[in-house]
Amino acid sequence: MESSHTAVYRQNNIWRGIITACGLLMIIITLAIGAFLCYKGVGTFTTYGHSVGEFLFSSQWAPADNAQGGGKVGAAMFIFGSIITCALALLISTPFSIASAIFMTEISPGIGRKILQPAVEIFVGIPSVVYGWIGLTILVPFIKDLFDLKFGFSVLAAGIVLAVMIYPTITSLSADAIRSIPKSFRQASYGLGATRWQTISQVVIPASKSGLMTAIVLGLARAFGEALAVAMVIGKMKAFPESLLSPTTNLTAAIASDMGGAMEGSEYNIALWSMALLLFIISLVFIFIIHYISAKGGHKA
C-alpha cells in the first residue's frame, strides 16, 4: 500500500513538473518574441534617427531600401487602415454575434447546441486564405457592380471579410459568458413577473457584460492580426481612404506583402519590423484590457 502511494506521489510530481515546464516554456517564447521584435523594430528610431511621432502620425511613407537611410517612415496610413477596417468589422459582426449567442443559450438551446454550435466551430476551422479567396472572387466583384465602381477592392470589402472571420470568436465566447450566469438569476426574474425578453435584456445581458466585452476585445485582437485575407480584398493602395468604398492598406497587409522584397537591414526592412513591433504592443494592450475587464467583472460579482 505504501509503495503504491509513493508511485502515485512520484507520478503526480512528474506531471506537475512537465506542466510547469510547458508553462515556463511558453513564457520564455513570448518574452523571446518580444525581445526580438524590440531588437529589430527600434532600429527605425536608433539606427536611422526617425522619431516615434513621425512613425505614428506622419503620412509620408517612402523608406529607403538601403542601409544609408534618409527616407520617410510615416506609418499613419497603415495604422488608420487597420483601425477603420477593424472598427467596421466589429460594427458589423458584434450585433450578429451577440444575437446568435442569445439565441443559442436563451431562446433555443437545443437547436443552438445541435446545429448552431457545430456550424460556428466549422467557421473557426476555415483557413484565412479561403475567406480571402471568397472575398476576392465573390465579394469584391459584387461591391464593384453594386456601387458601380472601377474596382471593388475597398475598406468595405475588408471589413465584411474580417466581420465574418471574427464572428465565430465573439459568438462562442459570448455564449460561454451567457451560460455562466446562474439559473437562479433567471428564476428570480421570472418570479418577479418579468417576461423572457425582459429577463434577457435586463438581467442576463447586464450580468454577463464583462464576458461579452472580453469576447469583443478578443475578436478585435483577431481582426488586428489578420493579414492574408485582408490583403486580398483591401486593395493595398498606400493612401488614406476617402470613403468605405475606397481601397487602402493596413499594417498586416503591408508587412505581408513588402517584407520579402525589402533588403535585410535596410531602412525599409527595419521600418516593417517597427510595424510588427507596433502590432505586438497592440496585442499586449488587448491582453491587459481583457484582464482588466475580467478582474473588474470578478470584483462586481
C-alpha positions as CSV (number, residue, x, y, z in Angstrom):
1,M,0.0,0.0,0.0
2,E,2.8,2.4,0.9
3,S,4.7,1.7,-2.3
4,S,1.5,2.4,-4.4
5,H,1.1,5.8,-2.6
6,T,4.8,6.5,-3.3
7,A,4.3,5.7,-7.0
8,V,1.2,7.9,-7.3
9,Y,3.1,10.7,-5.5
10,R,6.0,10.4,-7.8
11,Q,3.7,10.3,-10.9
12,N,2.0,13.5,-9.7
13,N,5.3,15.2,-9.2
14,I,6.4,14.2,-12.7
15,W,3.3,15.6,-14.4
16,R,3.4,18.7,-12.2
17,G,7.0,19.2,-13.4
18,I,6.0,18.7,-17.1
19,I,3.1,21.1,-16.9
20,T,5.3,23.7,-15.1
21,A,8.0,23.3,-17.7
22,C,5.5,23.8,-20.5
23,G,4.1,26.9,-18.9
24,L,7.6,28.3,-18.4
25,L,8.5,27.5,-22.0
26,M,5.5,29.5,-23.3
27,I,6.5,32.5,-21.1
28,I,10.1,32.2,-22.4
29,I,8.9,32.0,-26.0
30,T,6.7,35.1,-25.6
31,L,9.5,37.1,-24.0
32,A,11.9,36.0,-26.7
33,I,9.5,37.1,-29.4
34,G,9.0,40.4,-27.7
35,A,12.8,40.9,-27.2
36,F,13.5,40.0,-30.9
37,L,10.8,42.4,-32.2
38,C,12.2,45.2,-29.9
39,Y,15.7,44.4,-31.2
40,K,14.6,44.6,-34.8
41,G,11.9,47.3,-34.5
42,V,13.7,50.0,-32.6
43,G,16.3,50.4,-35.4
44,T,14.0,52.8,-37.1
45,F,14.5,55.2,-34.2
46,T,18.0,54.3,-33.0
47,T,19.9,53.5,-36.2
48,Y,18.1,55.7,-38.8
49,G,17.1,58.5,-36.4
50,H,13.4,58.8,-37.0
51,S,11.1,59.9,-34.2
52,V,8.2,58.0,-32.8
53,G,5.9,60.9,-33.7
54,E,6.9,60.7,-37.3
55,F,6.4,56.9,-37.4
56,L,2.9,57.1,-35.8
57,F,1.5,60.3,-37.2
58,S,3.2,61.2,-40.5
59,S,1.6,60.0,-43.7
60,Q,4.8,60.2,-45.8
61,W,5.9,56.6,-46.4
62,A,9.0,56.3,-48.6
63,P,11.7,54.4,-46.7
64,A,15.0,53.9,-48.5
65,D,15.7,50.3,-49.4
66,N,19.4,50.6,-48.4
67,A,21.5,50.9,-45.3
68,Q,22.1,54.6,-45.6
69,G,18.5,55.6,-44.9
70,G,17.2,59.1,-45.5
71,G,13.7,58.1,-46.4
72,K,10.3,58.8,-44.8
73,V,8.7,56.2,-42.5
74,G,5.3,57.7,-41.6
75,A,3.0,54.7,-41.0
76,A,-0.1,56.7,-40.2
77,M,-2.0,55.5,-43.3
78,F,-1.3,51.8,-42.3
79,I,-2.4,52.4,-38.7
80,F,-5.5,54.2,-39.8
81,G,-6.3,51.4,-42.3
82,S,-6.1,48.8,-39.6
83,I,-8.2,50.9,-37.2
84,I,-11.0,51.6,-39.7
85,T,-11.3,48.1,-41.1
86,C,-11.3,46.6,-37.6
87,A,-13.9,49.1,-36.4
88,L,-16.1,48.3,-39.3
89,A,-15.7,44.6,-38.8
90,L,-16.7,45.0,-35.1
91,L,-19.7,47.2,-36.0
92,I,-20.9,44.5,-38.5
93,S,-20.1,41.4,-36.5
94,T,-20.9,42.3,-32.9
95,P,-24.7,42.5,-33.2
96,F,-25.0,39.3,-35.1
97,S,-22.6,37.5,-32.8
98,I,-24.4,38.5,-29.6
99,A,-27.8,37.8,-31.1
100,S,-26.6,34.4,-32.1
101,A,-25.2,33.7,-28.7
102,I,-28.5,34.8,-27.1
103,F,-30.5,32.5,-29.4
104,M,-28.1,29.6,-28.8
105,T,-28.3,29.9,-25.0
106,E,-31.7,31.5,-24.1
107,I,-34.1,31.2,-27.0
108,S,-33.5,27.7,-28.4
109,P,-30.6,26.0,-26.6
110,G,-31.4,22.7,-28.2
111,I,-31.0,23.9,-31.7
112,G,-28.1,26.0,-30.6
113,R,-26.3,23.1,-29.2
114,K,-27.1,20.7,-32.0
115,I,-26.9,23.0,-35.1
116,L,-25.5,26.4,-34.5
117,Q,-22.6,25.5,-32.2
118,P,-21.2,23.0,-34.7
119,A,-21.7,25.5,-37.5
120,V,-19.8,28.2,-35.6
121,E,-17.0,25.7,-34.8
122,I,-16.7,25.0,-38.6
123,F,-16.2,28.7,-39.2
124,V,-13.3,28.7,-36.7
125,G,-11.5,26.0,-38.6
126,I,-11.7,27.5,-42.1
127,P,-8.3,28.9,-43.2
128,S,-8.0,32.6,-43.7
129,V,-6.9,32.2,-47.3
130,V,-10.3,30.7,-48.0
131,Y,-12.1,33.7,-46.6
132,G,-9.8,35.9,-48.7
133,W,-10.4,33.9,-51.8
134,I,-14.1,34.0,-51.4
135,G,-13.9,37.8,-50.8
136,L,-11.7,38.3,-53.8
137,T,-13.9,36.2,-56.3
138,I,-17.4,37.0,-55.0
139,L,-17.5,39.9,-52.6
140,V,-15.2,42.3,-54.5
141,P,-17.0,41.9,-57.9
142,F,-20.3,42.2,-56.1
143,I,-19.3,45.5,-54.4
144,K,-17.9,46.7,-57.8
145,D,-21.2,46.1,-59.6
146,L,-23.5,47.2,-56.7
147,F,-21.9,50.6,-56.4
148,D,-20.7,51.0,-60.0
149,L,-17.1,51.3,-59.0
150,K,-13.9,50.9,-61.1
151,F,-12.6,48.4,-58.6
152,G,-14.3,46.5,-55.8
153,F,-11.3,46.5,-53.5
154,S,-12.2,48.6,-50.6
155,V,-12.4,49.2,-46.9
156,L,-16.0,47.8,-47.0
157,A,-14.8,44.5,-48.5
158,A,-12.1,44.2,-45.9
159,G,-14.5,45.0,-43.1
160,I,-17.0,42.4,-44.3
161,V,-14.4,39.7,-44.6
162,L,-13.0,40.5,-41.2
163,A,-16.5,40.5,-39.7
164,V,-17.2,37.0,-41.0
165,M,-13.8,35.9,-39.6
166,I,-14.3,37.2,-36.1
167,Y,-18.0,36.2,-35.9
168,P,-17.3,32.7,-34.5
169,T,-14.8,34.0,-31.9
170,I,-17.2,36.6,-30.5
171,T,-20.2,34.2,-30.7
172,S,-18.5,31.3,-28.9
173,L,-17.1,33.4,-26.1
174,S,-20.4,35.4,-25.7
175,A,-22.3,32.1,-25.5
176,D,-20.0,30.9,-22.8
177,A,-20.4,34.1,-20.9
178,I,-24.2,34.0,-21.0
179,R,-24.2,30.3,-20.0
180,S,-22.1,31.1,-17.0
181,I,-24.9,33.2,-15.4
182,P,-26.5,31.2,-12.7
183,K,-30.1,29.9,-13.3
184,S,-31.2,31.5,-10.1
185,F,-30.9,34.9,-11.7
186,R,-33.4,33.9,-14.3
187,Q,-35.7,32.2,-11.9
188,A,-35.7,35.3,-9.6
189,S,-36.6,37.5,-12.6
190,Y,-39.4,35.2,-13.7
191,G,-40.6,35.1,-10.1
192,L,-41.0,38.8,-10.1
193,G,-43.2,38.6,-13.2
194,A,-40.6,39.5,-15.9
195,T,-41.0,38.2,-19.4
196,R,-38.3,36.2,-21.2
197,W,-37.2,39.2,-23.2
198,Q,-37.1,41.4,-20.0
199,T,-35.1,38.7,-18.3
200,I,-32.6,38.6,-21.2
201,S,-32.2,42.3,-21.7
202,Q,-32.3,43.4,-18.0
203,V,-30.8,40.5,-16.1
204,V,-28.8,38.1,-18.3
205,I,-27.0,40.6,-20.6
206,P,-26.0,43.1,-17.8
207,A,-24.8,40.2,-15.6
208,S,-22.6,38.8,-18.4
209,K,-21.4,42.2,-19.6
210,S,-17.7,41.6,-18.6
211,G,-17.7,38.3,-20.5
212,L,-19.3,39.9,-23.6
213,M,-16.7,42.7,-23.5
214,T,-13.9,40.2,-23.3
215,A,-15.3,38.4,-26.3
216,I,-15.5,41.6,-28.3
217,V,-11.9,42.6,-27.4
218,L,-10.6,39.1,-28.4
219,G,-12.5,39.5,-31.7
220,L,-10.8,42.9,-32.2
221,A,-7.4,41.4,-31.5
222,R,-8.1,38.6,-34.1
223,A,-9.1,41.3,-36.6
224,F,-6.0,43.4,-36.0
225,G,-3.7,40.4,-36.5
226,E,-5.3,39.1,-39.7
227,A,-3.1,39.6,-42.8
228,L,-3.7,37.4,-45.7
229,A,-7.5,37.6,-46.1
230,V,-7.4,41.4,-45.7
231,A,-4.5,41.8,-48.1
232,M,-6.5,40.0,-50.8
233,V,-9.5,42.4,-50.7
234,I,-8.4,45.8,-49.3
235,G,-6.6,46.9,-52.5
236,K,-3.2,47.7,-50.9
237,M,-3.3,51.3,-52.0
238,K,-0.9,53.4,-49.9
239,A,-3.3,56.3,-49.3
240,F,-5.9,57.3,-46.8
241,P,-9.3,56.1,-47.8
242,E,-11.8,58.8,-48.9
243,S,-14.8,56.6,-48.0
244,L,-15.7,53.0,-47.1
245,L,-15.7,52.2,-50.9
246,S,-12.1,53.4,-51.3
247,P,-9.1,51.0,-51.4
248,T,-6.4,51.4,-48.7
249,T,-3.9,49.3,-46.9
250,N,-3.1,48.3,-43.3
251,L,-0.3,47.2,-41.0
252,T,-0.6,43.4,-41.6
253,A,-1.1,43.7,-45.4
254,A,2.0,46.0,-45.7
255,I,4.2,43.6,-43.7
256,A,3.0,40.5,-45.5
257,S,3.4,42.0,-49.0
258,D,6.6,44.0,-48.6
259,M,8.8,42.2,-46.1
260,G,10.0,39.6,-48.6
261,G,11.2,42.2,-51.1
262,A,13.0,44.6,-48.7
263,M,16.7,44.3,-48.3
264,E,17.8,42.8,-45.0
265,G,18.8,45.6,-42.6
266,S,17.7,48.4,-44.9
267,E,15.6,51.3,-43.6
268,Y,12.6,49.8,-45.4
269,N,13.1,46.4,-43.8
270,I,13.6,47.9,-40.3
271,A,10.5,50.1,-40.7
272,L,8.4,47.0,-41.4
273,W,9.9,45.4,-38.3
274,S,8.8,48.5,-36.4
275,M,5.2,47.9,-37.7
276,A,5.5,44.3,-36.4
277,L,6.6,45.6,-33.0
278,L,3.6,48.0,-33.0
279,L,1.3,45.1,-33.6
280,F,2.9,43.2,-30.8
281,I,2.4,46.1,-28.4
282,I,-1.2,46.4,-29.5
283,S,-1.7,42.7,-28.8
284,L,-0.3,43.2,-25.3
285,V,-2.6,46.1,-24.8
286,F,-5.6,43.9,-25.7
287,I,-4.4,41.3,-23.2
288,F,-4.2,43.9,-20.4
289,I,-7.7,45.2,-21.3
290,I,-9.1,41.6,-21.2
291,H,-7.5,41.0,-17.8
292,Y,-8.8,44.4,-16.5
293,I,-12.3,43.6,-17.7
294,S,-12.2,40.1,-16.2
295,A,-10.9,41.5,-12.8
296,K,-13.5,44.2,-12.8
297,G,-16.3,41.7,-13.5
298,G,-15.0,39.4,-10.8
299,H,-15.0,42.2,-8.2
300,K,-18.6,43.2,-9.1
301,A,-19.7,39.6,-8.8
